[in-house]
Amino acid sequence: MKERLMERLHALFERRVRGFRVVNLAGCGFLVVLVLGVYAAKTDAGREGATISGVERQISDERRMLRLLKAELAHLEEPSRLQRLSSDYLGLKPVAAAREAPADSLVEVARQNGARKP
């Protein structure tokens, strides 16, 4: 049985098609498939690299926009600007020192102004 298997393998390796051994043709075919597979993987990796670059560029743009928005927010929340706008448009003025009350007397102030206990 073992001899018969060896004979078949030997016959397969020695078989020729148009002057080329079948084993050589199979090896060349495998090599072509392998080269095409590597080429496809490399192309896919290049595409992924381009996608990653695009996402990194987006992140950079978003960070720049975030810094810009934080700077604008800091400008809009400037106390001197808010004070000027509130006095110009709403007629509001700073509270006089005589109207300020300590934290201990807030309950009494609320009672005087008609506030009810919860």
KEMAR-513036 format. One record per atom (N, C-alpha, C): residue number from 1; residue in three letters; atom name; y, z, x. Coordinates in steps of 0.02 Angstrom, whole numbers, plus 50000, padded with zeros to 5 digits. Atoms other than C-alpha are relative to their C-alpha. Layout:
NUM_ALA_CA_Y_Z_X
...
***
This chain:
1_MET_N_49941_50000_50041
1_MET_CA_50000_50000_50000
1_MET_C_50063_50000_50044
2_LYS_N_49943_49996_49955
2_LYS_CA_50119_50047_50141
2_LYS_C_50008_49934_50037
3_GLU_N_49997_50063_49964
3_GLU_CA_50076_49888_50233
3_GLU_C_50028_49945_49955
4_ARG_N_49976_50051_50047
4_ARG_CA_50110_49784_50079
4_ARG_C_50076_50007_49990
5_LEU_N_49929_49987_50007
5_LEU_CA_50281_49865_50058
5_LEU_C_50037_49975_50062
6_MET_N_49969_50022_49938
6_MET_CA_50322_49832_50240
6_MET_C_50002_49923_50004
7_GLU_N_50001_50073_50000
7_GLU_CA_50270_49650_50220
7_GLU_C_50054_49972_49954
8_ARG_N_49948_50023_50047
8_ARG_CA_50385_49630_50069
8_ARG_C_50070_50009_50030
9_LEU_N_49935_49988_49969
9_LEU_CA_50531_49709_50161
9_LEU_C_50013_49950_50057
10_HIS_N_49994_50048_49945
10_HIS_CA_50499_49599_50313
10_HIS_C_50015_49931_49972
11_ALA_N_49989_50066_50031
11_ALA_CA_50491_49446_50200
11_ALA_C_50071_49996_49972
12_LEU_N_49932_49999_50027
12_LEU_CA_50654_49498_50117
12_LEU_C_50052_49992_50055
13_PHE_N_49952_50004_49944
13_PHE_CA_50743_49520_50283
13_PHE_C_49997_49932_50035
14_GLU_N_50007_50064_49965
14_GLU_CA_50677_49356_50351
14_GLU_C_50014_49941_49954
15_ARG_N_49987_50054_50047
15_ARG_CA_50712_49254_50194
15_ARG_C_50067_49969_50015
16_ARG_N_49938_50035_49982
16_ARG_CA_50844_49122_50223
16_ARG_C_50023_49957_49941
17_VAL_N_49970_50043_50050
17_VAL_CA_50964_49032_50108
17_VAL_C_50050_49956_50037
18_ARG_N_49958_50049_49965
18_ARG_CA_51042_48874_50183
18_ARG_C_50012_50020_50072
19_GLY_N_49996_49983_49929
19_GLY_CA_51009_48938_50357
19_GLY_C_50024_50070_50014
20_PHE_N_49976_49932_49990
20_PHE_CA_51077_49114_50331
20_PHE_C_49949_50048_49971
21_ARG_N_50045_49949_50027
21_ARG_CA_50971_49269_50309
21_ARG_C_50032_50034_49940
22_VAL_N_49975_49968_50061
22_VAL_CA_50988_49353_50139
22_VAL_C_50034_50067_50017
23_VAL_N_49971_49936_49981
23_VAL_CA_51025_49519_50224
23_VAL_C_50071_49989_50027
24_ASN_N_49934_50014_49973
24_ASN_CA_51172_49441_50317
24_ASN_C_50048_49982_49944
25_LEU_N_49957_50018_50057
25_LEU_CA_51239_49365_50156
25_LEU_C_50018_50062_49959
26_ALA_N_49986_49939_50038
26_ALA_CA_51222_49532_50065
26_ALA_C_50050_50044_50038
27_GLY_N_49953_49961_49960
27_GLY_CA_51313_49620_50209
27_GLY_C_50070_49971_49997
28_CYS_N_49934_50032_50005
28_CYS_CA_51455_49494_50204
28_CYS_C_50030_50012_49931
29_GLY_N_49975_49987_50068
29_GLY_CA_51468_49513_50016
29_GLY_C_50024_50072_49992
30_PHE_N_49980_49930_50003
30_PHE_CA_51474_49702_50033
30_PHE_C_50066_50011_50038
31_LEU_N_49938_49994_49961
31_LEU_CA_51609_49685_50167
31_LEU_C_50060_49973_49962
32_VAL_N_49946_50028_50040
32_VAL_CA_51715_49574_50054
32_VAL_C_50019_50048_49944
33_VAL_N_49986_49952_50053
33_VAL_CA_51698_49698_49911
33_VAL_C_50036_50061_50027
34_LEU_N_49969_49942_49968
34_LEU_CA_51745_49841_50028
34_LEU_C_50073_49985_50018
35_VAL_N_49932_50020_49982
35_VAL_CA_51899_49748_50093
35_VAL_C_50044_49997_49938
36_LEU_N_49961_50004_50062
36_LEU_CA_51957_49710_49916
36_LEU_C_50013_50069_49970
37_GLY_N_49991_49932_50025
37_GLY_CA_51931_49891_49866
37_GLY_C_50054_50038_50039
38_VAL_N_49948_49968_49959
38_VAL_CA_52036_49954_50012
38_VAL_C_50068_49971_49985
39_TYR_N_49937_50032_50017
39_TYR_CA_52171_49827_49972
39_TYR_C_50027_50026_49933
40_ALA_N_49979_49975_50065
40_ALA_CA_52175_49883_49790
40_ALA_C_50023_50073_50004
41_ALA_N_49980_49930_49992
41_ALA_CA_52184_50067_49841
41_ALA_C_50067_50005_50035
42_LYS_N_49936_49998_49963
42_LYS_CA_52325_50032_49963
42_LYS_C_50057_49976_49955
43_THR_N_49949_50023_50046
43_THR_CA_52422_49934_49832
43_THR_C_50017_50054_49949
44_ASP_N_49989_49946_50048
44_ASP_CA_52400_50075_49707
44_ASP_C_50038_50057_50032
45_ALA_N_49965_49946_49965
45_ALA_CA_52457_50203_49837
45_ALA_C_50073_49981_50011
46_GLY_N_49931_50023_49992
46_GLY_CA_52613_50098_49871
46_GLY_C_50039_50006_49935
47_ARG_N_49968_49995_50065
47_ARG_CA_52651_50092_49686
47_ARG_C_50015_50074_49983
48_GLU_N_49989_49928_50012
48_GLU_CA_52630_50281_49673
48_GLU_C_50056_50027_50044
49_GLY_N_49946_49980_49955
49_GLY_CA_52744_50303_49824
49_GLY_C_50068_49980_49973
50_ALA_N_49937_50022_50030
50_ALA_CA_52879_50201_49738
50_ALA_C_50018_50043_49940
51_THR_N_49988_49957_50058
51_THR_CA_52859_50306_49581
51_THR_C_50025_50069_50023
52_ILE_N_49979_49935_49974
52_ILE_CA_52875_50466_49682
52_ILE_C_50072_49996_50026
53_SER_N_49932_50009_49975
53_SER_CA_53032_50399_49767
53_SER_C_50050_49999_49942
54_GLY_N_49956_50003_50058
54_GLY_CA_53107_50360_49597
54_GLY_C_50011_50069_49969
55_VAL_N_49995_49933_50029
55_VAL_CA_53070_50535_49532
55_VAL_C_50043_50045_50046
56_GLU_N_49960_49960_49953
56_GLU_CA_53144_50614_49690
56_GLU_C_50074_49980_49994
57_ARG_N_49931_50022_50009
57_ARG_CA_53301_50508_49666
57_ARG_C_50029_50028_49935
58_GLN_N_49977_49970_50064
58_GLN_CA_53313_50567_49485
58_GLN_C_50015_50074_50009
59_ILE_N_49989_49928_49989
59_ILE_CA_53296_50748_49541
59_ILE_C_50066_50010_50038
60_SER_N_49938_49995_49961
60_SER_CA_53436_50722_49668
60_SER_C_50060_49987_49955
61_ASP_N_49944_50015_50047
61_ASP_CA_53548_50643_49534
61_ASP_C_50011_50058_49952
62_GLU_N_49994_49945_50047
62_GLU_CA_53511_50785_49413
62_GLU_C_50030_50062_50034
63_ARG_N_49971_49944_49964
63_ARG_CA_53552_50916_49545
63_ARG_C_50075_49990_50011
64_ARG_N_49929_50015_49991
64_ARG_CA_53717_50828_49582
64_ARG_C_50037_50010_49935
65_MET_N_49968_49992_50066
65_MET_CA_53757_50823_49396
65_MET_C_50005_50074_49982
66_LEU_N_49999_49929_50014
66_LEU_CA_53712_51008_49381
66_LEU_C_50056_50035_50038
67_ARG_N_49945_49971_49961
67_ARG_CA_53832_51053_49522
67_ARG_C_50068_49982_49969
68_LEU_N_49938_50023_50031
68_LEU_CA_53968_50950_49437
68_LEU_C_50013_50039_49936
69_LEU_N_49991_49962_50063
69_LEU_CA_53938_51036_49269
69_LEU_C_50017_50073_50013
70_LYS_N_49984_49931_49984
70_LYS_CA_53941_51208_49349
70_LYS_C_50072_50006_50023
71_ALA_N_49930_50000_49978
71_ALA_CA_54107_51166_49433
71_ALA_C_50047_49993_49940
72_GLU_N_49959_50009_50060
72_GLU_CA_54177_51106_49267
72_GLU_C_50001_50063_49957
73_LEU_N_50004_49938_50038
73_LEU_CA_54116_51263_49179
73_LEU_C_50042_50055_50032
74_ALA_N_49958_49951_49966
74_ALA_CA_54198_51372_49312
74_ALA_C_50074_49987_49987
75_HIS_N_49930_50017_50015
75_HIS_CA_54361_51279_49283
75_HIS_C_50018_50019_49927
76_LEU_N_49985_49987_50071
76_LEU_CA_54349_51294_49093
76_LEU_C_50001_50075_49984
77_GLU_N_50002_49928_50012
77_GLU_CA_54311_51482_49102
77_GLU_C_50049_50040_50041
78_GLU_N_49950_49966_49959
78_GLU_CA_54455_51522_49219
78_GLU_C_50043_50045_49956
79_PRO_N_49962_49953_50043
79_PRO_CA_54541_51679_49148
79_PRO_C_50073_49979_49991
80_SER_N_49929_50019_50007
80_SER_CA_54717_51616_49184
80_SER_C_50008_49941_49953
81_ARG_N_49997_50058_50045
81_ARG_CA_54681_51452_49094
81_ARG_C_49988_50022_49928
82_LEU_N_50014_49976_50068
82_LEU_CA_54606_51542_48944
82_LEU_C_50059_50040_49972
83_GLN_N_49943_49961_50023
83_GLN_CA_54754_51661_48936
83_GLN_C_50057_49954_49980
84_ARG_N_49947_50048_50015
84_ARG_CA_54878_51516_48941
84_ARG_C_49986_49963_49935
85_LEU_N_50017_50037_50062
85_LEU_CA_54784_51419_48805
85_LEU_C_50004_50045_49939
86_SER_N_49998_49955_50058
86_SER_CA_54767_51572_48691
86_SER_C_50071_50017_49981
87_SER_N_49930_49985_50017
87_SER_CA_54952_51610_48703
87_SER_C_50035_49938_49974
88_ASP_N_49966_50062_50021
88_ASP_CA_55007_51427_48684
88_ASP_C_49977_49978_49930
89_TYR_N_50026_50029_50062
89_TYR_CA_54893_51376_48539
89_TYR_C_49987_50052_49945
90_LEU_N_50018_49950_50051
90_LEU_CA_54846_51539_48451
90_LEU_C_50052_50055_49994
91_GLY_N_49949_49948_50002
91_GLY_CA_54996_51647_48488
91_GLY_C_49974_50069_50018
92_LEU_N_50028_49936_49981
92_LEU_CA_54887_51783_48561
92_LEU_C_50034_50026_50063
93_LYS_N_49970_49968_49941
93_LYS_CA_54957_51907_48687
93_LYS_C_49954_50054_50024
94_PRO_N_50041_49945_49976
94_PRO_CA_54877_52038_48798
94_PRO_C_50012_50063_49959
95_VAL_N_49995_49938_50038
95_VAL_CA_54843_52205_48714
95_VAL_C_50045_50049_50038
96_ALA_N_49956_49951_49969
96_ALA_CA_54977_52334_48747
96_ALA_C_49960_50062_50019
97_ALA_N_50035_49941_49976
97_ALA_CA_54923_52488_48843
97_ALA_C_49998_50056_49949
98_ALA_N_49999_49947_50051
98_ALA_CA_54972_52600_48699
98_ALA_C_49947_49989_49947
99_ARG_N_50050_50015_50051
99_ARG_CA_54843_52514_48587
99_ARG_C_49929_50011_50025
100_GLU_N_50067_49989_49972
100_GLU_CA_54697_52548_48703
100_GLU_C_49975_50069_49982
101_ALA_N_50029_49936_50018
101_ALA_CA_54578_52688_48655
101_ALA_C_49941_50014_50047
102_PRO_N_50059_49984_49959
102_PRO_CA_54449_52780_48761
102_PRO_C_49936_49993_49959
103_ALA_N_50064_50011_50034
103_ALA_CA_54266_52755_48719
103_ALA_C_49980_50058_49955
104_ASP_N_50018_49942_50041
104_ASP_CA_54248_52933_48650
104_ASP_C_50034_49999_49933
105_SER_N_49963_49998_50064
105_SER_CA_54377_52904_48514
105_SER_C_49988_49939_49956
106_LEU_N_50012_50061_50039
106_LEU_CA_54306_52739_48448
106_LEU_C_49975_50016_49930
107_VAL_N_50025_49981_50066
107_VAL_CA_54216_52826_48305
107_VAL_C_50058_50020_49955
108_GLU_N_49942_49977_50039
108_GLU_CA_54379_52907_48248
108_GLU_C_50044_49941_49981
109_VAL_N_49959_50060_50014
109_VAL_CA_54473_52742_48260
109_VAL_C_49967_49959_49945
110_ALA_N_50036_50038_50052
110_ALA_CA_54339_52658_48153
110_ALA_C_50007_50034_49933
111_ARG_N_49992_49964_50064
111_ARG_CA_54353_52795_48020
111_ARG_C_50070_49990_49972
112_GLN_N_49930_50008_50022
112_GLN_CA_54543_52777_48014
112_GLN_C_50011_49931_49971
113_ASN_N_49990_50069_50024
113_ASN_CA_54527_52590_47985
113_ASN_C_49952_49982_49944
114_GLY_N_50041_50011_50060
114_GLY_CA_54403_52611_47842
114_GLY_C_49930_49974_50014
115_ALA_N_50068_50023_49986
115_ALA_CA_54242_52564_47930
115_ALA_C_49950_50052_49975
116_ARG_N_50052_49955_50026
116_ARG_CA_54084_52639_47853
116_ARG_C_49944_50007_50051
117_LYS_N_50057_49989_49956
117_LYS_CA_53937_52715_47944
117_LYS_C_49941_49958_49974
118_PRO_N_50059_50039_50022
118_PRO_CA_53779_52608_47940
118_PRO_C_49946_50043_49971
***
